[in-house]
Amino acid sequence: MAQLIEKVDDLTQPGLHVVGKELEPYYQDLYDHVLRVAEWTDSLRDLVNSILETNLVIQSNRLNIITKKVTGWAAIIAVPTLITGYFGMNVPYPGFSHTAGFVASVVTIVLAGLILYLVFKRNDWL
């Protein structure tokens, strides 16, 4: 019966019996080692992929923090620019040609800048 099964195997899978029966356990052991190395390689590939994705997430978070800080400072700088642009016009405005107008513009610039700084600092933008 065993010889019949071997002959059937030879007919269904021709050319696969290159190694003798006495060496098959060694090749099976080698096959197991190759499978283990292939699985280990796949797990390392997944690990490297997750490390790269983590690095991208960290870079993205760092960029978001820097963008918030730059935006906060730009808003603080925009207020004095707006006020000096308004008081620098060549048309009459409240306090035109008076010291009170200059003092009002300076006080407004300082207060608005300080308020924005405190708000952004409290919201962790600066």
C-alpha angles and dihedrals in degrees: 000000000000091000090052092053091050091051091049090050090050091052096047096043108031118189097017097103097077094130123062123246093254091061098044095091090056092050090047088054090049090049090053090051091050091051091050091050091048092051091046090051091051091050091049090049089053090048093052090047092053091047091053092048090049090051091052091050091050091050091048092051091048090050091050091053092049091047091052091051094048090048092051093050091046090054091049091050092045093062096061089043090054094047096045089047090053095046092041093063120117093232127086116273131170106298095017112171091002132108089232091065091054092047091048092052093048093047091048092050093049095044095045092047092048093047092049091047092052093046093049092044091051091049090049095245094125 
